[in-house]
Amino acid sequence: MIRMPAVAGAFYPSQPEALKRLIVQCFQHRLGPGVVPELHRPPEGKLLGLIVPHAGYIYSGPIAAHSYSSLAQNGFRWALLLGPNHTGMGEEEFAIMSQGFWRTPLGDMKIESEKAAILKSIPSVKEDPTAHLGEHSLEVQLPFLQFLSPEAQFVPICISSMDLQEIKEVGGKVGELLKGDREAVIIASTDLSHYHSHSTASKLDNLAIEAIAQLDSDLLWERVHSIPITMCGYAPVIVLLEACKALGVREGRLLKYATSGETGGDFSQVVGYCAMAFFKS
């Protein structure tokens, strides 16, 4: 099965060379890490998790590049991609695709079927390709991964659950299943607050980042829902946090924060973006 790209030509260029040039520009951007990284081989196994944004590359790409620069320095063979369900398609709350390829302008990226089969042993994680058909939050990560390592593989899980305890339980089980896998990285895809002024968004997003850095899933959930903070991927992030705790991580590290105002120029209504990394203690 080949899952065709849903947002090529919109969120990122549809032509291979233009896409590669834009990825390079994201790394070299004034808000990016500054240099194009080279992939470390073999994987060091020190970097266990990342948070990346998922807007169009011209807006969030330079921030995402910080996470992918850290990934290049650590090395990886396969990535578990966790993202929210924006489209409402599909029936499963933790929808996995366990077979096939996803196509991007840079080629076809293979699903790591053996790892997917292991993750499907978690009762809540069920096969549901429909949930992935129009979803952009994971698709936009693939060109960055392919740019770093064309032979890398991945497992996608699209999350729509609204049950905190279920989300935490899945995260803990993910961590248990990945113990000892030095070739894996868990990537949670999320944007932060939506459509506030730059100053308001920065204040709100700092509260979310503070909870994430503390690996405090309950505090993040409380702040997202009570303040509220319009963070679209809090569920994937909570899965990541609980998995990281099971893997021995003690804190998250903020690599970069910015808003679409800083990349796009309109500071009146922005979206917040962060890159964060989670290293073995």
C-alpha positions in Angstrom: 0.0 0.0 0.0 1.3 3.5 -0.9 -0.1 6.4 1.0 0.0 9.4 -1.4 1.0 12.9 -0.2 -1.9 15.1 0.9 -0.2 18.4 1.4 2.7 18.4 -1.1 2.6 21.7 -3.0 0.9 23.4 -0.1 2.8 22.8 3.1 6.0 22.1 1.3 7.1 22.1 -2.4 6.0 19.2 -4.6 9.2 19.2 -6.7 12.2 17.3 -5.2 14.9 19.9 -5.8 12.7 22.8 -4.6 11.9 20.7 -1.5 15.5 20.0 -0.8 16.4 23.7 -1.2 13.7 24.7 1.2 14.9 22.2 3.8 18.4 23.5 3.5 17.1 27.0 3.9 15.2 25.9 7.1 18.5 24.7 8.6 20.3 27.9 7.6 17.5 30.3 8.5 18.2 33.1 11.1 15.7 31.2 13.4 17.1 27.8 12.5 20.2 26.0 13.9 22.4 27.8 11.3 24.1 24.8 9.6 22.9 21.8 7.6 23.7 18.7 9.8 25.3 15.4 8.8 23.8 12.2 10.1 25.7 10.5 12.8 26.2 6.8 12.2 25.7 4.5 14.0 22.9 5.8 16.3 24.2 6.9 19.7 20.9 6.1 21.4 21.1 9.1 23.7 18.2 11.1 22.1 14.9 9.4 22.9 12.3 11.9 21.9 11.6 15.1 20.0 8.7 17.6 19.7 8.3 19.3 16.3 5.8 21.6 14.8 3.8 20.8 11.7 2.8 24.0 9.9 3.9 25.0 6.4 7.7 24.9 6.1 8.0 28.7 5.5 6.4 29.2 8.9 7.6 26.4 11.2 10.4 24.8 9.2 13.2 26.7 10.8 12.0 25.7 14.3 11.5 22.0 13.3 15.1 22.1 11.9 16.4 22.5 15.5 14.9 19.1 16.4 16.1 17.5 13.2 19.6 18.9 13.8 19.6 17.1 17.2 18.4 14.0 15.6 21.2 14.1 13.0 23.8 14.5 15.8 22.4 11.4 17.6 21.5 9.2 14.5 18.5 7.0 14.1 17.2 4.1 12.0 13.5 4.5 12.5 11.1 7.0 14.0 7.8 6.5 15.8 5.7 9.5 14.6 2.8 10.6 16.9 0.4 13.2 15.6 -3.1 14.6 16.2 -6.1 13.9 14.0 -7.1 17.2 12.4 -9.4 15.8 9.8 -11.7 13.6 12.0 -11.3 10.8 9.5 -11.0 7.2 10.7 -12.6 5.3 13.6 -9.7 4.5 16.0 -8.4 6.8 18.7 -4.9 5.5 18.3 -4.8 4.8 14.6 -1.7 3.0 13.3 -0.6 2.1 9.8 1.6 -1.0 10.0 2.3 -1.9 6.4 3.3 -0.1 3.2 5.0 3.1 2.1 4.3 6.9 2.3 5.2 8.8 -0.8 6.8 12.3 -0.7 8.5 14.2 -3.5 11.8 12.7 -2.1 10.6 9.2 -2.7 8.8 6.4 -0.8 9.4 6.0 2.9 8.8 2.5 4.3 6.8 1.7 7.4 8.8 -0.4 9.8 6.4 -3.3 9.9 8.1 -5.3 12.6 8.1 -2.4 15.0 4.5 -1.6 14.1 3.5 -5.1 14.9 5.1 -4.8 18.3 3.3 -1.4 19.0 0.0 -3.0 17.9 0.2 -5.2 21.0 -0.9 -2.2 23.0 -4.7 -2.8 23.2 -5.7 0.8 22.3 -3.5 1.0 19.2 -5.4 -0.4 16.2 -5.0 -0.5 12.4 -6.8 2.4 10.7 -5.2 3.7 7.5 -8.2 6.0 6.9 -7.2 8.3 9.8 -3.9 9.1 8.0 -5.2 9.8 4.4 -5.6 13.6 4.7 -3.6 14.2 7.9 -0.7 16.6 7.5 0.9 16.5 11.0 3.0 13.4 10.3 3.4 13.8 6.6 5.3 17.1 6.9 7.9 15.3 9.0 8.9 12.7 6.4 10.9 15.0 4.0 13.1 16.1 6.9 13.7 12.5 7.9 14.4 11.5 4.3 16.7 14.4 3.9 18.8 13.1 6.8 18.5 9.4 6.0 16.8 8.2 2.8 16.8 4.6 4.0 15.2 5.4 7.4 11.8 3.8 8.2 9.0 5.0 10.4 5.7 4.0 12.2 2.8 6.5 12.2 0.2 6.8 14.9 -2.6 9.3 14.6 -4.2 10.2 17.9 -7.7 11.5 18.7 -8.3 10.2 22.2 -9.6 12.7 24.8 -9.1 10.3 27.8 -6.1 11.4 29.8 -5.6 8.1 31.6 -5.8 6.2 28.3 -3.3 8.5 26.7 -0.9 8.2 29.6 -1.3 4.4 29.7 -0.5 4.1 26.0 2.6 6.3 26.5 3.9 4.2 29.3 3.4 1.0 27.3 5.2 2.6 24.3 8.2 3.3 26.6 8.2 -0.2 27.9 8.2 -1.7 24.4 11.0 0.6 23.2 13.4 -0.1 26.0 16.8 -1.0 24.7 16.1 0.1 21.1 19.0 2.4 20.4 17.9 2.9 16.8 14.5 4.5 17.6 13.4 8.0 18.2 9.9 9.1 19.2 8.6 12.3 17.5 5.5 14.1 18.7 4.1 16.6 16.3 2.2 19.6 17.6 1.8 23.3 17.1 1.2 25.4 20.2 -1.4 28.3 20.7 -3.4 29.5 17.7 -4.4 32.9 16.6 -3.4 35.2 19.5 -1.1 38.2 19.3 2.6 37.3 19.4 2.9 38.5 23.0 -0.1 36.6 24.3 0.9 33.5 22.4 4.4 33.6 23.9 3.0 33.8 27.5 0.5 31.0 27.0 3.1 28.8 25.2 5.6 29.3 28.0 3.1 27.6 30.4 2.8 24.6 28.1 6.6 24.4 27.6 7.2 24.6 31.3 4.9 21.6 31.9 6.5 19.6 29.1 10.0 20.3 30.3 9.0 18.9 33.7 7.5 15.8 32.0 4.3 16.7 33.9 1.5 15.3 31.8 -1.2 16.2 34.3 -0.1 19.8 34.5 0.0 20.1 30.7 -3.5 18.6 30.5 -4.8 21.0 33.1 -3.2 24.1 31.5 -4.4 23.2 28.0 -8.0 22.7 29.1 -8.3 25.3 31.9 -6.5 28.4 30.6 -7.1 27.3 27.7 -4.1 26.8 25.5 -5.1 25.9 21.9 -2.3 23.3 21.4 -3.5 20.8 18.8 -1.1 18.0 19.6 -1.2 17.8 23.4 -2.3 14.1 23.3 0.7 13.0 21.2 3.0 15.0 23.4 1.6 13.3 26.5 2.2 9.9 24.9 5.8 11.1 24.3 6.2 12.3 27.9 5.0 9.1 29.4 7.1 7.0 27.1 10.2 9.1 28.0 9.5 8.7 31.7 9.3 4.9 31.2 12.7 5.2 29.4 14.4 7.1 32.2 14.2 10.6 30.9 14.0 13.2 33.7 13.4 16.5 31.8 12.8 18.0 28.4 15.1 20.5 26.8 13.8 23.5 24.8 15.8 23.9 21.6 13.8 26.8 20.1 10.6 28.7 20.4 9.1 31.1 17.9 5.8 32.1 16.4 4.6 32.5 12.9 4.9 36.2 13.4 8.6 35.9 13.5 8.8 33.8 10.3 5.8 35.2 8.4 5.8 38.8 9.6 2.2 39.1 10.9 2.3 39.5 14.7 -1.4 40.1 15.2 -2.6 36.5 14.9 0.1 33.9 15.3 0.7 30.2 15.8 3.3 29.1 18.3 6.0 26.6 17.5 8.5 24.8 19.7 11.4 22.3 19.1 12.2 20.2 22.2 14.4 17.2 22.9 14.4 14.5 25.5 17.7 12.8 26.3 18.5 9.7 28.3 19.4 10.6 31.9 
